[in-house]
Amino acid sequence: MSGDRIPTEHEEQREVVRWFRQKYRPIRIFAIPNGGYRSRATAARLKAEGVARGVPDLFVPAHNLWIEMKRVKGGRLSPDQRDWIKYLEGLGNTCLVCFGADDAKAQIDAFFDALK
């Protein structure tokens, strides 16, 4: 990313997933598609299928690791996200709130280093 432009959350998350899949193969990571613009009809259909507001962006099932991505600047947790994180951590899961790809990589590396 160049200049003073702040990368979008999408760009940051895309970079983290690419990096993770290279560095930590064969451990699987996947996205939870619960954000972004949708038509009312699509939003209603997805809600009926179980999509829930506030669920973290990424999940690593082998380690019960949830990752919430935020922009480097201006990102903040919503009340729904705080509630999900509290719930998931109460079940013994680990939740990382990451501000940009570099922060996510550092936190994920620290998480895996602590497992050694």
C-alpha positions in Angstrom: 0.0 0.0 0.0 1.4 3.4 -0.9 1.2 6.9 0.3 -1.1 8.0 3.0 -3.9 5.7 1.9 -5.2 3.5 4.7 -5.8 -0.1 3.4 -9.4 -1.3 3.7 -10.3 -4.1 6.1 -10.9 -6.3 3.0 -7.3 -5.6 1.7 -5.8 -6.3 5.2 -7.8 -9.5 5.7 -6.9 -10.8 2.2 -3.2 -10.3 3.0 -3.5 -12.1 6.3 -5.3 -15.1 4.7 -2.7 -15.3 1.9 0.2 -15.1 4.4 -1.4 -17.6 6.9 -2.0 -20.2 4.1 1.6 -20.0 3.1 3.2 -20.0 6.5 0.9 -22.3 8.5 -0.1 -24.9 5.9 -1.8 -27.4 6.3 -3.7 -25.6 9.1 -7.0 -24.3 7.7 -8.3 -20.8 8.1 -11.6 -19.5 6.6 -13.6 -16.3 6.5 -17.0 -15.8 8.1 -19.0 -13.8 5.5 -21.0 -11.6 7.8 -20.1 -8.1 6.7 -20.3 -5.9 3.7 -23.1 -4.4 1.7 -26.0 -6.7 0.7 -29.5 -6.1 -0.7 -32.3 -6.4 1.8 -33.4 -9.7 0.2 -29.9 -11.2 0.4 -29.4 -9.9 4.0 -32.8 -11.5 5.1 -31.9 -14.8 3.4 -28.5 -14.9 5.0 -29.9 -14.0 8.4 -32.5 -16.8 8.0 -29.6 -19.2 7.2 -27.8 -18.3 10.4 -25.4 -15.4 9.6 -25.0 -13.4 12.8 -23.9 -9.8 13.1 -20.7 -9.5 15.1 -19.1 -12.9 14.6 -15.3 -12.5 14.1 -14.0 -12.4 10.5 -11.7 -15.4 10.4 -11.7 -18.8 12.2 -8.9 -21.4 12.6 -10.8 -24.5 13.8 -7.8 -26.6 14.7 -6.9 -24.2 17.5 -10.3 -22.6 18.3 -8.8 -19.3 17.2 -11.0 -16.4 16.0 -9.6 -13.3 14.4 -11.4 -10.0 14.1 -9.8 -7.7 11.5 -9.9 -3.9 11.8 -8.3 -1.2 9.8 -5.0 0.2 11.0 -6.7 3.5 11.8 -10.3 4.1 12.6 -11.3 0.5 13.3 -13.3 -0.2 16.4 -15.4 -3.1 17.8 -19.1 -2.8 17.6 -21.2 -3.9 20.7 -22.2 -7.0 18.8 -18.6 -7.9 18.1 -17.7 -7.3 21.8 -20.6 -9.6 22.8 -19.5 -12.4 20.4 -15.8 -12.1 21.6 -16.9 -12.3 25.3 -19.1 -15.3 24.5 -16.4 -17.2 22.5 -13.7 -16.6 25.1 -16.1 -17.8 27.7 -16.2 -21.1 25.9 -12.4 -21.3 26.0 -11.7 -20.0 22.5 -9.0 -17.5 21.7 -10.1 -14.2 20.0 -7.6 -11.8 18.5 -8.6 -8.3 17.6 -6.1 -7.1 14.9 -5.5 -3.6 13.6 -4.1 -4.2 10.1 -2.3 -7.1 8.5 1.0 -6.5 10.2 -0.6 -6.5 13.7 -2.6 -9.7 12.7 0.6 -11.5 11.6 2.4 -10.6 14.8 -0.5 -11.7 17.0 -1.0 -14.9 15.1 2.8 -15.7 15.3 2.7 -15.0 19.0 -0.3 -17.3 19.5 1.5 -20.2 17.7 4.8 -19.5 19.4 3.0 -19.8 22.8 1.7 -23.3 21.7 5.3 -24.6 21.4 
